Amino acid sequence: MALIMTPVVRFAPSPTGALHVGGVRTALFNYLYAKRHGGKLILRIEDTDRARSKPEFEQDILGSLEWLGITHDGFYRQSERIEIYKKYLEKLLAEDKAYWSDESDQEGKGKVIRFRNSNQKIKFADEIRGEIEFDTTELGDMVIAKGLDEPLYHFAVVVDDFEMGVNHIIRGEEHISNTPRQILLQKSIGAEQPSYAHIPLILAPDRSKLSKRHGAVSTTEYRNQGFLAEAMINYLALLGWNPGTDQELFSLEDLVQIFDLTKIQKGGAIFNLEKLNWFNREYIKKLPDSAFPASIPLKLLPLIRERITTLSEIDVMLKSGEWDWFFNQPNYSLALLQDQTHLTKLSELLNDVHEEDWQADKIKAIVWPYAEQVGKKATLWPLRVALTGKEKSPDPFTVAALIGKAETLSRLTYAQNLS
C-alpha cells in the first residue's frame, strides 16, 4: 500500500490591508485539511512589498486568526528571509537558469534578474478543477527579482514552499494563472511539484467580486459589529463547500472531522449577509449568560437574546431607551394610553395572581379571557402603555413578568390616575 503523504499547507497573506473574509475562508480550508489529515499549517507573512506592507495589517491578520481559533504550526515573515532567496538567486544565475537584464530607462530602474523560460507546456492536476494545461511560451522570460536583495512574489513563494516542505497548496482560484510560472521555478530549483486545489471566489449577490462597495469585507469589521467567531467560522466553511447533509451548525472541531476537499464546489460562492446573520443569532442563543455585559440584568437576557442579531445591537438598544420601561416607571400621555376603562378590572385580576405563579403564560391565562370578552385592543393596548409607556414593546404579559407583580400593579394605578 502506498504511503499517504502527511500534508503541509500554508496560508500566506500579504500585510497590505485588513484580512478579507475571502482570506479567512482560505485559511480555514487549509486549517481544516491539515487537521483532518494530521498535517501542519504554516502561516507565512508575504511582506516583500516594502512600500505597501504595514505592521498594523500584520497585526490585523494575526489578531483575526487568533480570534477565530485558526492556529498555525509555524510562522515566517518573508522580509526576514532575504538571505535565503539571495542564495537561490545566485545559484540560478550561476547555472544560467536566470540572467541579469538591463532594464534602464528614463526612470533609472537599473538591472533586474530574469528567469530563462524553457517555453514548455505545463500540466497540473487541480483537486477541484481537474487537469489544467498552460503553454508557458507566452510568459516570456519573467522578472523574478529586482536585485539579489529584492526577490519578487513568484520566486519568493516557490523558495519558501520548497524550504518549508509545503506539499499541498490550497488557495483562491485567482492564483490559477500564477501556477505555471511557479511550476517552472520549482523545476529550476529542484523542488517537487505540490498538489493544488484552487477554491472558488466569494462573490457579492450581483455575482461580482466581493468588495467594500458591498459592505463590510474585513474580519475585524465583522468582529467590531458584534459577530461571533463561531458564527463566522461556521458560515465561511459552508461558503463554497458542503458536507453533503442537511446539517448547518458545526463547531470548528466538527468541521475538522468531516472536511473533504472533493466537496468544494467549482462555481463562485455568493456571500449572503442574511444567512450570516442567521448563524450569528443561532450562536448568540448558545452563549452563556457570563458572555453578556454585566450591566444587563439577568431577567432581561432571554428577551435580548431573542431580539438581537449581533452583540453590538445591545448597546444601541440600551442607549435608544428601548428598555427604559424595565428600569423606571414610564412617562407618557393620556392620549397614548387612549382608554382607562378596563384598567381597574385588570388590576383586580392581576392582584389575585399568586407571586409563585407570576409568569408570562399564567398572567396571560388570567387576562386573555377578559380581553376577548370586552375587546383585545381596548384591553391590551392600555395595558402595554401602562407598563412600558411605548407603542412598541414586548407583549404586556412578558413585561409584567419581568418587572414583577408589585411594580405592575403600581404602574396600573398610575395609569388609572392619569389625567
N, C-alpha and C positions, 0 to 999 in steps of 0.2 A: 504494500500500500504506500502511495506517495505521501511524503510528509507535507502537511499544510503549513505554509509559512506564517509565523506569527506577525500580524500586521503592525507596522509602524506608520502612523499617519501624522499629518501636520495641519495646523491651522496657522496661516501666515498672513496676518493683516498688515496693512501699511498705516502708520500713525499719522495720516494726513487729514483725518476727520473723525467724528464720533462714530462708534461702532453701529453700523446699519443692521436692521433686522435680518437682511439677507446674509450678512456675515455671521450673525448669531446662528442662523439655521445651518450654515456650512460648518461652523464649529461644532454644533450639536450633532450633526450627522457623523462627523469624524469621531467625536467622543463616543457616540453610541456604538459605532462599528468597532472601535478599538476595544471598548469594554466588553462588548458582546463576544469577542474572539480572544480575549486575554492579551490584547496588544497594548501599544503605547501611543499616546497623543503628545506630540511636540508642539509647543507654542513658540512661534518664531516671529519676531517683530521685524518687518522688512522696511528698514529706515535708511536705505542708501540714498534716497532722495532728500538730501540735507536741507534744501530750501523749504520743502513742504512738510517735512516731518516735525512734529511738535511733541514735547514731553507730556503736555496736557491730554493729547489724544491717546498717547500710550497708556496713561493712567485711566482714561475712559474705557479703553479696551480691557485692561486688567480688572478694573473695578466691576465692569459689566459681567464678565465671565465669572468672577468670584460670586457676585450676587446671584447668578443663575445656577451656580453649582457645577459649572463645567470646569473641571480640574485638568491639569496637564502633568505630564511625566518628565518634561524637560523644557527649559526656557532659554532662548537665544535672542540676541539682537544682531542684525547684520552689520551695524556700524562698528561692532566690536570684533568683527571677523575679517577685516580688510587684508591682514597679512596672509590669511588662508587663501583668499581669492587671488591675491598677488602671486602666490606660489603656482597656482594653476594657470594663470595667465602667462607667466614666464615659461612654463612647460609647453603650452600650446605654441607660443612664439618660437621656442627652440625646435619644436617638431615641425615647424612650418604649417601648422594647422590654423594658425592665425598670423596676422601681419599688421605692422604699423601702416596707417594710411594718413597721408597729409590732407587734412580737410580745411586747411587755412583759407579764409576768405576775408572780406572786409570787416567781419565781426571778430576776426582773430581767434577762431576756435582751436587751431593747432592740430596736433596729431591725435588720432583715435586708433583703437585696436579693432580690426575687423576679423570675423571668423571666415575661414576659407570654406565656402559651401561646396559640398561634393555633388550637389544637384541630383539627389536621388529621390525616388518615391518612398514615402513613409507610410506604413500601415500600423495601426494600433487598434486593439480591441477595447472598446469602451463598455463597461459593465451595464450601462444604462442604454446606450445608443447603438450598440453593436459595432461592427468593423467600420473604421473611418480611414480614408486614404487621402494623402496630400502629395502633390508634386512640389518639391521644395525649390525647384529652379527659380520660381517667381520671387523667392525670398531674397535672392542675391547674396552677396557677402555681407551679412548683418554686422552692425557695430555691437560689440559685446562689452566695451569699456572705453571710457574717455581718457584713460590713463591707467597705469598699474595700480593706482590707489583709488580708482573710480569705476568699479565694475557696474554694469547696468543690470537691470532686472533679470533678464533671462539667464545670464551667466551665473549671477549670484544664487539664484534659485536652484539651478542644476547642481552647482557645487555643494550647496547646503544639503539638498536632498541626498546626495551621494554620501557626504561626510556623516550625516545623521542617521543613515540607514533607512531612510523613508522608502517603503516598498509599495505603498498604496496611496494614490493621490485622489482625494475626493474634493471637488471644487465646483464652482459655478460654470455653467455652460459658456459664459463669455470667454473662458480660458481655452476653449477648444482650439481656436486659431493659434494659441501660443504653443500648443503641444508639439507640432512638427519641429519648430525651432529648438525646443528643449530636448527633443529626442536626438536631433543632430548633435547637440552639445554633449548629451550623455554619451553618445558613441565616441566623441572625441576625447573624453577624459577616462574612458574605460568603465563607465557606470552601467549597471544593468538597468534595463527599462522597467520602471514600476508599472503596476496596474493602474488603470484610470477609470474614474467614474465621474462624469460631468452632470451635475444636477440642474434641473430647470430653474429659470429665473423666477423671482417673485414679482408678479405683475399687479398693477393697480386695477380697479374694477373696469376701466376702459381698455384694459389689456396692454397699456403702455408700461414701460419700466417704472417700477415704484420709485417715486422721488418725493422731495419735500413739498411739492405743489399738491400732493395728495394728503398732506397732513404729516403727523409725526412719523419719522422713519428710524430715528436712533433709539437704541435700547434705553439710554439714560432718560430720554423724553418720556417713554412709557413708564419707566420706574417713577419718575417725578409726578406723573399723572395719577399714580396710585395703583398701577397694575402689579400683580403679584408675580414673582419669579416662576412659581409653579404653573401659573396660567400661561405665561409666555412660552415656557418650555413645551407644555402640552400642545398649545396651538401651533407653534412653529414646527413641531415634529410631524404634525398631520398636514402640513402645507407642502404638498407635492409627494407625500408618502402616505401609504395606507396599510394597516396591518392585515387587512382582509376580513375584518369583523365589524360588527356594528358598535363595538365599544368605543367610547370617545375620551373618557377620563383615564389618564395614565400618569403615574409618577415617573420621575427620571429613572428610578430603579426598575419600574415596569418596562419602560421603553428599552432599557439595556437588554432585557431578557428576550424581547421579540423583534428587535430591529433587524431588517433584512434589506440589503441594497437592491435586490431584484424587484422590490415592491415600490421603488421610486418611479414616479410617472415621467414620461418624456416631455409632456407639454408644460407650459408655464403654469404656475400656481397663483390663483387670484387671492390677494390679501383682502380679507373681509373683516372690517372693524367690528361689525355686529357680532360675528362669531367669536372674535377675541373677547368682546365684552361678555358674551355668554360664559365663556370659560372662566373669566375673572369672577363673575358672580358665583359660579359654582365653587370656586376655591375660597371665596370670602365666606361662604356658608360653612366651610370646614375649619375656619380659623378658630383657635382658642380665644376665649374672652380676653386673655392677657395680651393678645396681639393688638388690641384696640387702645386708643388713648385713655389714660387713667381718668381723664376729665369726664368721660361719658359714663353716666350711671348705668349699672348693670341691667336695670329694668328696661332701659331703652335699647339695649343692644339687639335683641331679636328683631325689633321693628326697623332699626337702622340697617341691619344685615339684609332685610328684605327689599329695602328701597335704594340701595347704592349699587353702582356698577364698579366704581373704583374707590379706593380708600381716601383719595383727595376730596371726594364729594362730602365726606363727613364734616370737614372744616367749613366748607361752603354752606352746608345745611345749617350748622350751628350759628354761623355769622349772619345768615339771612333771617334769622328769627323764626324759622320753620318749627323749631321745637320749644319756643319760649313758653308755650302752654304747660309744659312739663314742670318748669321751674317756678312759674309765678302765676298768680291769678290774672287772667287776661283782661285787657281793657277793650271795650267795643261799644258800639252804639245800639240803641233800641231798634233803629232801622235795620241793622244787620240781624238782630235777634228775630225780628218780624212778629213773633206771636208768643205771648207768655201764658196762653190759655191752659196748656197742659202741663206746665212745669210743676205745679203743686202736686198733681197726681203722680208725676214721675218721681218726685221727692218721696212721696209716701211709699211707692212701690219699692224704690231702691233702699229706703230706710229699713225695710223688712228683710233685706238680704243679709244673712249672717256673714261675719267677717271671713270665716273659713271658706265661704262659698263665693267670695268676691273675686270672680274670674270672668273674663270677657264672655265666654259662652253662656255662663249661668246668668250674668247680667242681661244678656240679650234675651234669654229664655223668659225672663220676668217682664221685660219692656215690650217685646215684639207683639204679643197678643193685643196689648192695649193700642200700640201703634197701628196695627191692622184694623182695629175697631174704629178708631177716630180719625185715621189718616196718617200715613207714614211721614209725608212731608211736613205736616203740621206738628208732628211729634219729634221726629228725628233731627230736623233742621235746627230748631231752637235748642235741643239737647246738645248738638255738636257745637253750636256757637257759645252756649253757656259754659261748656267745658274747655274750649280752645280759643274762642274769640276769632276764629278763622273760617273762611268759606271752604277751604280745602284742608283736610287733615286726615289722619287715620279714623276709622269708624268710631263713633262715640262709645261703643262698648269696650273697645280696646283702650281708648283714652281713660275711661273711668277705672278700668282695672289697673292701669299704670299709676294714676295719681292717688288711688286709694279711696275708700268709702267716705271718710271724713271730709276730704278735700272735694270730692264730687258733690256731696250734699251742701257744702259751704258755697260752692260755685252756683249751684241751682238756686240757693237762697238769694245770692247776689243778683242773679238774673231776674228772679221774681220781683225784686225790689227796684229794678232798674226803671228809671222814668226819664 
